[in-house]
Amino acid sequence: GICMPPLFIRKRYADTSDGELLRKFGDEGDIAILGQLYERYMHLVYGVCLKYLEEREAAKDEVMNIFEKLVTAVPQQKEEIVNFRTWLYVVTKNHCLMLLRSRKSETAHTEAMLADPTFFMENSSEMHPVVEEEDSDTERLRECIERLKEEQRACIRLFYYEGYGYRQISENLGMEEKKVKSYIQNGKRNLRICMEDE
């Protein structure tokens, strides 16, 4: 989580404007200064997250994640930040919308995977999907993906969920294409076993 700066630092900047704190963070790169600035608007960030995500725990988590995002976003965008509060509001809103979109697309992709009869087959000659279609399958598939070894999981996610090809995945993960193919094949086999293994 975030370590909030000690009290003496907080006091020191109590009267400093947002703009000055931004400049100071830009010059010194001290995260405590950014923490100080962020603290002024944490309630705003939490409010926006709660509005979009509709769950308190999720909103709290994102307040932390957004702070981590700012550590890189602020230096990259400092030229564009005219009003920190307004900028932070937009960043927060976009962050939440992206989260919601990825949750949605994850469900959509999972459903597409389940609906694709070839997914659970070793090869096209076995023309019967192993899995009977039910709602619980979506949940089951997600659990099975979570159980895969890390490399298999990463390759399966990029291949099926993000629609990447072998070459893109191998560049992305820094591994040979042969490896990617075998992780995907083994991942599919493990998923099939896991799905049958009710």
Secondary structure, DSSP 4 states (H G I P E B T S, - for coil): -PPPPPHHHHHHTTT--HHHHHHHHHHH--HHHHHHHHHTTHHHHHHHHHHHH--HHHHHHHHHHHHHHHHHHHHHHTTT-SSHHHHHHHHHHHHHHHHHHHHHHHHHHHHHHHH-GGGG-SSTTS-S-SSPP-HHHHHHHHHHHHHS-HHHHHHHIIIIIS---HHHHHHHHT--HHHHHHHHHHHHHHHHHHHH--
